[in-house]
Amino acid sequence: MRRGEVLPEGTHLRIGSIWLWCVCFGVASAADPPAGAQSAREALERLRLGNQAYVAAQFDPARNGAARRAELAGGQHPFATVLSCADSRVPPETIFNQGLGDLFVVRVAGAVAGQTVLGSIEYAAEHLHVPLVVVMGHSSCGAVKAAMETPPPAKPDPAGVNLERILSAIRPSLPRALSYGDQWANAVYASVEQNIGDVIRLSPVLAEMGEAGKVILVGAFYDLNSGKVHFSEPVVFRRRSEQVSGGRSSAPVSEAHR
Ligand SMILES: [Zn+2]
């Protein structure tokens, strides 16, 4: 498989409530240690604990106080990047119980990975050395619903060109959604998978950092009712020498925390 071929049929697996990913990539070198892997795991654990605190209504106001603001005036060192939908009900800082300077947040309807979004994530990874990228969808996502219900325009419509750019980024994922159960939620899961695939496919910078273990990508789904965030396993980058034929990976994947 050539680099840049992301999430082909058969490499993303979801079975019932189990949300699995396995993405294959070639890499130039097998010698680079995953320098950011440990810090990424710690960052992910911090998000998990923060979400648990949010669900339990245990907030930390000090993270947004004057002292923290003064502490950050000279520079930022966020520990995770979150690409999230712009929906007013899913602010990452709140649902992960984080404060000023903790998260590098990029928000756009549907959490689609356009060029300016990718540039922002690349900046965080390359220049702020943020080791974890979370791509998060949510239940009852209006952008995904609109993509489900609105066919592509028969001819270009100047009045709708900007919104259509978002919908056209979501639509290709819809056929991959599970056909049973909650169709809307299934479509959101499929869109998150696609958004992650787009991040890797359209950003050589992030693909290379992922292959080198300097950045870890994780999918997430936020439940509006419970307040809980369910994470996927980290995207698996496999070295070229370990890949098997047919594009299907045999790398171990484990159950997501749903
Ligand atoms: Zn949304």
Boltz pocket constraint, residues with backbone or C-beta under 6 A from the ligand:
constraints:
  - pocket:
      binder: B
      contacts: [[A, 85], [A, 86], [A, 87], [A, 109], [A, 110], [A, 138], [A, 140], [A, 141], [A, 142], [A, 143], [A, 144]]
      max_distance: 6.0
